[in-house]
Amino acid sequence: MPILRLLLLPFRAPMLLVLLLVSAYLGLNWTNLAPQAVVLPWLPGNGQHVTVLRDLIMPLECLQAIAVVVICTVPDLVLRELSFFMARSKVLTLITTLFLAITGGVYLMHLNVLTDVLLLGASVLLARLDLIRLRLPMNPFGVATGLSALVLGGVWLGHQLHRSGLAPFHS
């Protein structure tokens, strides 16, 4: 019976399907942009693609997606731990604030990354609200793990769509 409830969950919480579609789109987009993203003109080869960095783009994007899911799923725990960390000393407060400001500035400089993060964060928050609406007994880390698995599954689906050629409209 619990397996049946789990299988019916996307119909009871339709924002989970939206999250899957958004993550599939992001996987399709990241796969499409990966060869174009790494051009380093100062390296030998006159700005040709660097294969090592190109192969690292997809894992780094997936790591970013997991970070967005965790931050959006358990924000109270993340902020509490960050507050405890910053309360230890003024130096840690300064270093943490500078790190967050620099990271935010880098994201604002690359608006396509910021757009992906905002899109994924909004869909994760909508899926989380849909799960809360159902009043399911939820463990925060279980929800973060489940939503991360759903997002990574959608990214994998988008990646496979791009590789199979079933998405020729996305170029």
N, C-alpha and C positions, 0 to 999 in steps of 0.2 A: 504493500500500500504506500509506503514512503517513496518508492521509485515512481509510482504513478503520479503522486503529488509533485515530485520533482520534474517529471515530464510535462505536466500541465502548468507549471510555473510560468513559462513564457506567455501563455494565454491569459493567465490571471494578472500578470505584470507585463504589459506589452512594451514597456520602456526597455526591458531586457533585449527584445528584438531590435529596438532602435539602437541600443548600445552595440549589438552585434553588427548591424549594418554600418554604423559609423566606424567601428574598428575595421571592418572589411574594406571600407573606402580608404581609410588611412593606410592600411597595408598595401592596397593597390597603388595609392599615391606614393608611398615611400619606396616601393619597388620600382616605380616608374622614374622617380627622381634620383635614385641612388647612383646611377652612372653619370648623371649630370652634376652631382653635388660636389664631387671631389676633383677639382682642377687646381693644381698648385703651380703657378707659372714660374716660381723661383727654383723649382727642382729641375734636374736634367730631364730632357725629353720634351722641352718646349711646351709645358702645360698639358701633357697628356694625362689620362686618368691614372691614378695611383691605385693599383688593385688591392693593396693591403687595407688602405683606408676605405675603399669602396665596399669591401667585404665586412667592415666594422660598422657601417651605417645602420644596417637593419638591426643588429643586436643592441646598438645604442638607442635606437628609436624604441625598441621593445622595452629596454630598461627605463626609458623616460615614461613610457605608457604605464608601466607597473608603478613607478613613483607617483604619477598623477592619480592612479586608482587608489593607492594606499592613502595618499594625502586627502583625497575626496571622500574616502570611505570612513576613515577613523581620524577626522580632524581634531577632535578633542584630545585624543591620546597623543597625537603628534605635537600639538601646540603645548600640552602640559609638559611633555618631555623636553621640548625646546625651551620652555620657560625655566624649568629646573636647571637645564644646562647653562642658560644665560645668567641665572641668579648666582652661580658659583663665584664669579669674579667679574670685574669691569673689563678686564682684558678679553675674556671669553665673550662678553656682550659686544665689545667692539669688533672682534674678529667675526662673530656670527652675523652681525649687522652688515659689515662690509661684504662678507661672502654673499649674503642674500641680495644686497644692492647690486653687486657686480653681476651675479647670475641673472637677476631681473633685467639689468641693462643689456646683457648679451642677448637675452630672449627678445627684448624690444628691438634690438638691432636687426634680428632675423625674424621678420614678421610672419613668415610661413611657419616657423616653429611655434611661435606664439599662437597662431591660428589653430594649429593642430592641438596644442595643449588646451586651449579654451574650448574647442569643439569636443574633445574627449572628456574634459572635466565636466562640462555641462551635461553630456549624456550619462556620465557616471552618477552625477548628482540626481538626475531624473530617475535613473534606474534604482538608486538607493531610496529615493522618496516613494517610488512605487512599491518597493519591498516593505518599507515602513507602513505604507497604507494597508497592506495585507495583514499586518500585525503578526508577522512570523517571529518565532523565538530565534533571535540571531546573535551569534557570537561575532564581535567586530572583526576578529582576525579570520574567521570562517567566511564572512561576507567579502572581505578584502581578497582572500584567496580565490573565492568563486568568481568574483567580478574580474580579477586579474586573468583567470583561466579563460573566461568568456572573451575578454579583450584580446588576449594572445591568440585564441582560436579564430577570432574574426580577422586579425592581422594575417594569420597564416592562410585563411581562406582568400583574402584579397591578394596575397602573394601568389597563391596557386592559380587564381583567376588570371593574373597577369602572365604567369609563365605558360599557361595552357593556351593563351590567345583568345579566351572567351570574352575578353573585355577590350576589343579593338577600338571602341569609342573613346577610351581613356588614353590619351597620348601626351 
